Amino acid sequence: MKGTLTSVLLLGVFSAPVVAQDAQQIYDDVAQQAALQTALNRPTVNVGGFIQTGWKYSNGGGLSTENGFFVERARINISGDLANETLSYLVSGEWDTSNNFNLLDAYVDFKLFNIGSIDTGAFVRLGQFVPDFYGGFVDDPTKLTTYNYSVSALTFGQGRGQGVQFSRDFGENLRASAFYNNGFDNLSGPGDNNYAVGGSLHYHIGFDLNLNAGYAYSDSGSEATNSYTLGADWAYDRFTLDLDWIQNDASGSWDNWSLVSTVAYQVESDLEAFLQWEYGEYEGDLNLLTLGANYEVNSAMTWTNSFGYSIQDLGSNFNTDNTGWRSGAGDGQYVIRSVVTFSF
């Protein structure tokens, strides 16, 4: 009996540190998981943006000479995650050439629930944003080869609206989206029953070849417009090629269209040459040829130089904001631009 009691006491004495150590390990694991969960649920804030400034010279086409320095865009972005990675946000604004600050994007993205262990690949976007329709008009022009919107994109593109968009990936090659908002390029909020509804498809064929298509119906209250677009982009070795067609029936006629082709060649790791051709019609002609190059000075600075020439008269219905072109001019108009983009 005495030996048994002694064994029990000895077992308790020597096992106590082990039990305490296991308890401490459990406590540390729980604390670590709690800290991780807290970090995951804590909103994140990322601040960025870019400044585009430079010099331009335009002449020809019966126009007077225009030249000088300018600040084309000064944008700030605030983005991050809310609660966890399934919920994110973006707010962006930009100073215009009149020194007015304008809200551009203000939206929240959230990922829809999974079905069991299957990722649905579905997202919903709510707020003010550029809907997925025409690839030539994106939320950030520095994502484009030319670092600026084309005349075609400004004239026929969707701009920004306030509404909702649903997107879903079907496997690795197909993506579909649909949107409903208060109209093309309309940031005025509730109004005279203005609205737009549309959608797009993106399909990756392979061999770095992608196809896209979009359709939209927009009602401004006084006029309803159907628009559609077809496009393709392809990359091979140092070459990239983008080809987009966009057309609408504004004013009751389908004679409003544009074909935009952009080819680029990566001369060196920090130097890219490009050529863009815009050809279209909108109660007037569009026939612009632009040759240029992007030089990446460093990761935060890109210098873009270009020379553009108007082969025909540039119709007065085309939107030329921030492009250097002047609508209503005769053929022979030319534009020289030297723009530096600072990203942060």
C-alpha positions in Angstrom: 0.0 0.0 0.0 2.8 2.3 0.9 4.6 1.5 -2.4 1.4 2.2 -4.4 0.9 5.6 -2.7 4.5 6.5 -3.3 4.2 5.6 -7.1 1.1 7.8 -7.4 2.7 10.7 -5.7 5.9 10.4 -7.9 3.7 10.1 -11.1 1.9 13.3 -10.1 5.1 15.2 -9.4 6.8 14.3 -12.7 3.7 14.6 -14.9 2.6 18.0 -13.6 5.2 19.9 -15.7 4.1 18.0 -18.8 0.4 18.8 -18.2 1.3 22.4 -17.6 3.4 22.5 -20.8 0.6 21.0 -22.8 -1.8 23.6 -21.3 0.6 26.4 -22.2 0.9 25.1 -25.8 -2.9 24.9 -26.1 -3.2 28.4 -24.8 -0.5 29.7 -27.2 -2.2 28.0 -30.2 -5.6 29.5 -29.2 -4.1 32.9 -28.8 -2.3 32.7 -32.1 -5.5 31.6 -33.9 -7.4 34.5 -32.2 -4.8 37.0 -33.3 -4.9 35.6 -36.8 -8.7 35.8 -36.9 -8.5 39.4 -35.6 -6.0 40.3 -38.3 -8.2 38.7 -41.0 -11.3 40.6 -39.8 -9.5 44.0 -39.5 -10.1 46.3 -42.4 -7.0 47.1 -44.5 -6.3 50.5 -46.2 -4.0 50.9 -49.2 -3.3 54.3 -50.7 -2.0 54.8 -54.2 -2.6 56.7 -57.4 -0.8 58.4 -60.3 0.0 61.8 -61.8 0.2 62.3 -65.6 1.8 65.5 -66.7 3.6 66.6 -69.9 3.7 68.8 -73.0 1.8 68.8 -76.3 1.9 70.5 -79.7 -0.9 70.4 -82.3 -1.3 72.0 -85.7 -2.5 71.3 -89.2 -6.0 70.7 -90.5 -6.6 74.4 -90.8 -6.2 74.9 -87.1 -4.1 77.4 -85.2 -1.1 76.2 -83.2 -1.6 74.9 -79.7 1.3 74.0 -77.4 2.3 74.0 -73.8 2.6 72.0 -70.6 -0.4 70.4 -68.8 -1.4 68.2 -66.0 -3.7 65.6 -67.6 -4.6 63.5 -64.5 -3.9 63.6 -60.8 -5.6 60.6 -59.2 -5.7 59.1 -55.7 -7.0 55.6 -54.9 -7.9 54.1 -51.5 -8.6 50.4 -51.5 -8.5 47.4 -49.2 -10.4 44.5 -47.6 -13.3 44.7 -45.3 -13.8 42.0 -42.7 -11.9 39.4 -44.8 -10.7 38.7 -48.3 -14.2 38.0 -49.6 -15.2 41.7 -49.2 -13.1 44.5 -50.7 -13.6 48.2 -51.6 -12.1 50.9 -53.8 -12.6 54.7 -53.7 -10.8 56.9 -56.2 -10.9 60.6 -57.2 -9.2 62.9 -59.7 -8.4 66.6 -60.1 -9.5 67.8 -63.5 -7.8 70.6 -65.6 -10.0 73.2 -63.8 -8.6 72.0 -60.4 -12.0 70.5 -59.4 -11.9 67.2 -57.5 -14.2 64.6 -58.9 -15.3 61.2 -57.4 -14.6 58.5 -60.0 -15.0 55.1 -58.3 -16.7 54.2 -55.1 -17.7 50.5 -54.9 -17.6 47.4 -52.8 -16.9 43.9 -54.2 -18.0 40.8 -52.4 -17.5 37.1 -53.3 -20.6 35.0 -53.2 -20.9 31.9 -51.0 -19.3 28.6 -52.2 -21.4 25.5 -52.8 -19.9 22.9 -50.5 -16.2 22.7 -51.4 -16.8 24.2 -54.9 -15.7 27.8 -55.5 -18.5 29.5 -57.4 -16.2 32.1 -58.9 -19.0 34.7 -58.5 -18.7 38.3 -57.5 -21.1 41.2 -57.0 -20.0 44.9 -57.3 -22.1 47.7 -55.8 -21.6 51.4 -56.2 -20.1 53.7 -58.8 -17.8 52.1 -61.3 -17.0 51.3 -65.0 -19.2 48.4 -66.0 -17.7 45.5 -68.0 -18.6 46.3 -71.6 -16.1 47.8 -73.9 -12.4 46.9 -73.3 -11.1 50.2 -74.6 -12.7 52.1 -71.7 -11.3 50.9 -68.4 -11.2 52.4 -64.9 -7.5 53.3 -65.2 -6.1 54.5 -68.5 -2.5 53.7 -67.5 -3.5 50.0 -68.0 -3.8 50.7 -71.7 -0.9 50.4 -74.1 -1.1 54.1 -75.0 -1.5 55.2 -71.3 -4.5 57.2 -72.5 -8.1 56.7 -73.8 -8.7 56.7 -77.5 -11.1 59.0 -79.2 -13.3 55.9 -79.9 -13.4 55.0 -76.2 -14.4 58.5 -75.1 -17.1 58.7 -77.8 -18.6 55.2 -77.8 -17.4 53.7 -74.4 -19.6 53.2 -71.4 -18.0 55.6 -68.9 -19.0 55.3 -65.3 -22.4 54.6 -63.8 -24.0 53.9 -60.4 -25.5 50.4 -60.0 -24.7 46.7 -59.6 -22.7 44.2 -61.6 -22.7 40.4 -61.3 -19.7 38.4 -62.6 -18.9 34.7 -62.7 -16.0 32.6 -63.9 -17.0 29.3 -65.6 -13.8 27.3 -65.4 -10.5 28.9 -66.3 -11.4 30.1 -69.9 -14.9 31.8 -69.7 -16.1 34.7 -67.7 -19.5 36.4 -67.9 -20.9 39.5 -66.4 -24.1 41.5 -66.3 -24.8 45.0 -65.0 -27.6 47.4 -64.3 -27.0 51.1 -63.6 -28.3 54.6 -64.1 -27.0 55.0 -67.6 -23.8 55.3 -69.6 -21.4 57.9 -68.3 -23.9 59.1 -65.8 -22.8 60.1 -62.3 -25.8 62.3 -61.4 -27.6 59.8 -59.3 -31.4 59.3 -59.4 -32.9 61.2 -62.2 -35.4 61.0 -65.1 -35.5 57.2 -65.1 -32.1 57.0 -66.8 -30.8 53.5 -66.9 -28.5 51.0 -68.7 -28.5 47.2 -68.7 -25.9 45.0 -70.4 -23.4 42.2 -70.2 -20.2 40.8 -71.6 -18.4 37.5 -72.3 -14.6 36.9 -72.2 -13.2 33.6 -73.6 -9.6 32.4 -73.5 -9.1 30.2 -76.6 -5.4 29.4 -75.9 -2.1 30.4 -77.4 -2.5 33.7 -75.6 -5.6 34.6 -77.7 -8.6 36.0 -76.0 -12.0 37.0 -77.4 -14.6 39.3 -75.9 -18.1 40.6 -76.7 -20.6 42.9 -75.1 -24.1 44.3 -75.5 -25.8 47.2 -73.7 -29.1 49.1 -73.8 -29.0 52.6 -72.4 -32.0 54.9 -72.0 -31.2 58.6 -71.3 -34.9 59.5 -70.8 -35.0 61.3 -74.2 -33.3 58.6 -76.3 -32.7 54.9 -76.1 -29.5 53.4 -77.6 -28.3 49.9 -78.4 -24.6 49.3 -78.3 -22.4 46.3 -79.0 -18.7 45.5 -79.1 -16.5 42.7 -80.4 -12.8 42.4 -79.6 -9.7 40.2 -79.5 -6.3 40.4 -78.0 -3.3 38.3 -78.7 0.3 38.0 -77.5 3.2 36.4 -79.2 6.8 36.6 -78.1 7.4 40.4 -77.9 4.3 41.4 -79.8 0.8 42.2 -78.5 -2.2 43.0 -80.7 -5.6 44.4 -79.6 -8.5 44.7 -82.0 -11.9 46.2 -81.0 -15.1 47.0 -82.9 -17.8 49.1 -81.2 -21.1 50.4 -82.7 -24.4 51.9 -81.6 -27.7 53.1 -83.1 -27.7 56.6 -81.6 -30.1 59.0 -83.4 -31.8 56.0 -85.0 -28.9 55.0 -87.2 -26.3 52.2 -87.0 -23.9 54.4 -88.9 -22.0 55.1 -85.7 -19.0 52.8 -85.3 -15.3 52.6 -84.8 -12.6 50.0 -85.4 -9.5 50.4 -83.1 -6.4 48.4 -83.6 -3.3 48.6 -81.4 -0.1 46.7 -81.9 2.9 46.9 -79.6 6.4 45.5 -79.6 8.7 45.1 -76.6 12.0 46.5 -78.0 13.8 46.1 -74.6 12.7 45.2 -71.1 12.1 49.0 -70.4 11.1 50.1 -73.9 7.8 49.4 -75.8 6.9 50.8 -79.2 3.2 51.0 -80.3 1.1 51.9 -83.3 -2.7 52.6 -83.0 -5.2 53.2 -85.8 -8.7 54.4 -85.2 -11.2 54.3 -88.1 -14.8 55.1 -87.8 -17.9 57.2 -88.5 -20.3 59.3 -86.5 -22.0 61.8 -88.8 -18.4 62.6 -89.7 -15.1 60.7 -90.2 -12.5 59.3 -87.8 -9.2 58.2 -89.3 -6.3 58.7 -86.8 -2.9 57.1 -86.8 -0.7 57.3 -83.7 2.9 56.1 -83.4 4.6 56.1 -80.0 6.8 54.5 -77.3 6.7 53.9 -73.6 10.0 54.1 -71.7 10.0 52.7 -68.2 12.4 54.9 -66.3 11.8 52.9 -63.1 9.0 51.0 -61.4 7.2 54.3 -60.5 7.8 56.4 -63.7 6.9 55.8 -67.4 7.6 58.3 -70.1 5.3 58.2 -73.2 6.1 60.0 -76.4 3.7 59.9 -79.4 3.0 61.5 -82.8 -0.6 61.3 -84.2 -1.8 62.2 -87.7 -5.4 62.7 -88.9 -5.8 61.1 -92.4 -9.3 62.6 -92.9 -11.4 65.4 -91.4 -12.2 64.7 -87.8 -16.0 64.8 -87.3 -17.4 67.2 -84.7 -19.4 64.4 -82.9 -16.2 62.7 -81.7 -15.2 63.3 -78.1 -11.5 64.3 -77.9 -11.2 65.3 -74.2 -7.6 64.9 -72.9 -6.3 63.4 -76.2 -4.8 66.5 -77.8 -7.0 66.1 -80.9 -9.5 68.8 -81.9 -12.8 67.7 -83.5 -14.2 69.5 -86.5 -10.7 70.0 -88.0 -9.6 69.1 -91.5 -7.3 66.4 -92.6 -3.6 66.8 -91.9 -4.1 67.7 -88.2 -1.2 66.3 -86.1 -0.6 66.0 -82.4 2.8 65.5 -80.6 2.6 64.5 -76.9 5.3 63.8 -74.3 3.7 62.6 -71.1 5.3 61.3 -67.9 3.2 59.1 -65.6 4.3 58.9 -61.9 2.7 56.1 -60.0 2.7 55.7 -56.2 
